[in-house]
Amino acid sequence: MVGERRSIRKFAHPFVLFLLTSFLLFSLTGVSPAIENEECLECHGMRDILEMSEEERLEMVIPTPGKKKVRKGKLTLFVDYERFRSSSHSELNCIDCHANISDLPHPQRMDMVDCAACHDEIMEEYKKSKHARVSKRLCYECHNPHTTISFRRLAQKERIEICLQCHKKEEGHTWLPQRELHFHYLECAVCHAPEAEKGLFFHLSTQGEEDRERVLLSYQQLKDFAGEYKGNVTKAIDPNENGLVEVQEITGFIAKLKEGGIRSPRLEEEVLVLKPYHNYTDEVEHLKDCTMCHTSGAPFYDHVMLRIPDEKGGWRTIKMDKAIMAKLPPILSKDYYFTTSHGKSGIECIDCHADLTILRDKEGSRVKKLGTPICEQCHEEIMAEYRDSLHAKVSKELCFGCHDPHSSVPFRELSVDQRKAICMKCHDPERSHDWLPQRGIHFRYLECTMCHAPQAEKGIVFFLQGVDKQGRKNRLDYREVAELLGMENPDLVSLVDSDGSGFLDDREVLSFLQLIRKKSRQTVEFGVNVLVLRSSHNYTDKGTKAKDCSLCHSSGAEFYSKVIMEIPEREGGVRTIPMDKSILVGISPIPVTSDFYLLGEGKISKRDIMELKDAIYKRLTPDFIYVVRKIGYKWLDVIGLLFIVGGLAFVGLHGLIRVLTIGMRRRRRQD
């Protein structure tokens, strides 16, 4: 160590001579050479400077006896050059901040750096904060100007660590419900800087080594899925490059991650401050008001963003379509909540969280411990069903282990995939059902409770779907159907149910489909699902219940007697109208039986015969063709009957002819 110090002293004296030479040059020419950062770092860039004694360091500067020492906080004389080069101040010269240095060596004690020279707005904010009123801390006691990086590049944890240099999160916050969840999703300034501009940020994450641990995906992990875009992860997520990540884009990319072996990929959300704001507070009226976040006026809902890691270790931020909030609602917000089942029913927060009562005591406040909401108070029948189910016997999961009460929508509005997703939170259908024939087809058309909730009311549901040139199918909403028809705000219910009976026969359905096909060049057809119409929470996996094929593949199948059609409505919902079940067995251009097998009516009915007779009598060719199609496979009965009648007629005619020709045959024999 002594040798190292001597080497520094040997270096310091020639350095001083060099500076003196430079000073003489300035005296002769009148030109002041600029002081480059490299010159400053010849001393401050050596870590050994921290090991030197005060006397040794004093040899490297100009003594300033009597000048008051300036606080330097946690700053040191050593400056890590590599970290400085990647900092926000990397483009600055040392003397841009240390402006009172004009020559080297510089004075021992210098004036305080004036951060307001560049950051005047921040300083004005800070002067109004509680920090400024109760503390004499300087800017660089929280931020190291030699290593600080762009605020937007800081991760949530790094932002929190700035505050934890002085504060401990375990101290205080005892009043806060769900404290750990708040700490996980929020940085400190979200609450403690009420006027700061905030946003909701999503990150792509994966399941860690431990089941409950989520880990953010790195740039290198995501780069592997952007090969077709030359490793550009942002373009892989936003392929149309419109600067907005749409719902189908992010869900498609997440599906690609899952197919590529990423374990349980999904979006992880955080609420972050968009830009630094230094007016901090801990006043009760600002911090302890839950509606600051849990309301339609929450400031962060104005900015929904996706943070994508970049190759430099920072983040690339891109806007997200706010529709993602309806697909993945992370935080309860009243503007979204009132579109849910509970919100539409007028259920307020305290109706379920009755024990969430904030008690204010002058300067402080406390909250009763947040208890578990009792769903049975409103859902008594469902709970009675659930108690008898296998779930209740083997699992201790509460209702909201499967259902999010803050985002639940009416059961009938859930698609097959959404219903299955509820079950697949815990169950993996691929690990079982080995006994099931045509497993892929069953999974495509059936929701789990079709088999695992025998008491549920079931039915067959038709809907309109479009088919593109690649054969991909998508369910049509009201706007899309109106465009295909070339109409503005059409009454689709009246167009389908032409006689206004509230019941659809297959002639009306076929006519409506032909109307759309006539006016549109796009291929349109009817999709079909077998669905639960009214849910039941008495689940089972008993073989006698779930593994009985005749429950579905028989003429007595429960859902066969309940056939309905869903017609999209202008407001976004659907209108259901019962249908004639003969559509399932008729020979018609409605392909509904290609992937599932149902035993329908096996015999021709009197109604069929009368309709055929009327069509023939009236000589109405279109009606005749329609009736022929409607009778469908029951024409086999007609053909069989014709064979029988023909056979009997042939035998009878043959007998009659033989009777009539008895005399003739006798005379022929006599001759």
Phi, psi and omega in degrees: 000321180297319179300321180295319180294320177298321180296325178292319180295322177298323179288324187292320184294314175298326179296321178294319178298322178297319180293322178295321177298318179297322179295318178297321178299318178297320181297324182279324185259336182081010180252128180267116178292140177293144179268112182277155179301325181299326179293319179294321185284349175298334174255308187282351178269000179259122181299336181298341181297336179285341182268351183283153175282166180297324180294320180293321179291329181295334179291343185263355183229175176267117182302143178229070182298140178088345179280136183296137180284134180269135177297137178244005178060230181264010179286151178237168178289340180275133177241119178285108187297321181296319178290325179295322181296333180260008182272171179294334183265013187298334182276354182269154169271152180305319185285353174293327177263314178273069191290340182276004176267118178244338181222161172241137002289152182269167179297153181299312182244123184249171178287160178291139177293134180264095181295333182294344179301327178249328187248054184294322181294318179298319180295324177294320176297314185297324181298335181271354187274165177293329175307311183292328183284325187251354184227150176256024182290146178262165183306314187279007170273346172254323184241132175271109185295342181275347183228354185298142179244171182306135182304322183290339180276347182287133174285164181304316182298320180293324178293317180295324182297333176299316181289325183286356173298331181239326185259154174242125184291340178291336179275128183082191180060015179292339180280346192280120175292148178050051188302315183295325178295319178296317179297327183288322189260345187240144166272161188302317187291346178301320179264322188275359172230074189304331184270359180291149177279127187237164179210162176259118185248135176253146174232151174276129184228166178225165178284129180281192181297319176271142188302328185267000184263130175252137183236134178289139179285138182273171178299318182297323178293320182283331182301326180298339182258012179239027183301318182289349177248026178056038176081004180279098185296320181300317180290328178295327179277324180242071188297332179277356173053040177266007178076013180223121178277110182273163185302313182293332179290313183287323178292325176294320180292321178296321177297322178294321178298317181295317179296331181275005174101001176290131187282116176046059180291143176195174178273135175247132187252154174214150172257120184232159174279135184285320178217153187299140179220126193248018175262090185267156180209158170228023182292139187302317186292341178268315190275325191259032176248107185298333182288354175299330179246318188270063179201165180294342180270007180303128188295332186284347179287347178284342183228101178252118190228159172245128177260121182246126180296144177249173185292344181268003180091001178261208184228143170251126184253133180222144182293149176242149174296128182295348177297342178299336180295328179283334180275321184227066184292107185276326185231135180299124175228135186296329180294330174272323185302322184284001170262358182269173181300315181290319181296318179294335180275001178080019180284123177265165183306312186286351175293327176261319181263061185294337182270001180276084184240117180276124179250116182264132178236086179053257184274346182237182177201159178216157183231139173298149180300133183288116181271180181273123178300144181258102183293333185297338180301329178251330187249057185295316181294319179297317180294326177296321175295315187297325182298333181270000186271164177296326178304310184296331182282328186248352184230148177255011180295136176275174183309314185280008167287335178252322186245135173269109184295343181273349183227006183292142178241165180308140186305321184290342180274352180280135176283172178301316181296321179293323178292317179295327181299329178297314180290325186282000170299328181242328187256146175243104184296338181289340181274357179222197178063023177297335182284346191278119175292149179049051186301319182299319180292319178299316180294329182289322188257340188247141169275161188302319186287353174302322180258325188270002173226076186304332183279350183293149177278127187237163179195174177254127187242124176261151177205162180275137176219147177261152179234121180276182184294335178274001180086005179281140185249142175218141180290135183270134174266183185299315183298318181293319178295319179298320178294320179296324179281345183070031182240154177255119181054053179288154173271092186296326180298316180291327179292323180281308181270075189296330180268359177066024184277347185078011179219133184258122169268167187292339176293317179295318181296315181295320180296320179294318179296319179295326178297315180294315182296329180289325185266349184235146176275344181284146175286124180234137179214175176265127170271162182216138174227148169262117189231161169279124181273326177225121188289154173227140183255018175262089185269154179210158171231021179294136182301326182291341180259304188279335188254026178258104184297331183291348175299329181249315188269065176201161180293345179265009180303134187300316185290343182294334181272358181233092180247124183226162175238135178261122181248123182295144180250160183300325184282351178114346179272198177227150175251129181256134179229131179294150183235158173289126184288354179295345178297337183284338186241359181278153173274104185213168179283020177257101185281091184244350185244018183286330185247351175221152190247127178229141174268111182260206179295131183260350185234145177291141184256166178299324179299318179299316182295319181294320179294321179293319179298316180296320181295321179290318183294319182278351180054041178264099186303311180302317179295322180298315179297319180298315181295321178300315179295320183296318179298327170057228184293348178289352173298339175300324177296318181296315180298315178299318179296320179297320177299316181294312180298318179298318179296315179295320180296319179297315179297315180296315180296319178299316179296318180297318180296320179295322178294315182292336184255020180297312181299316181298319182289328178293314180299323180296322179290323181293325178289000000 
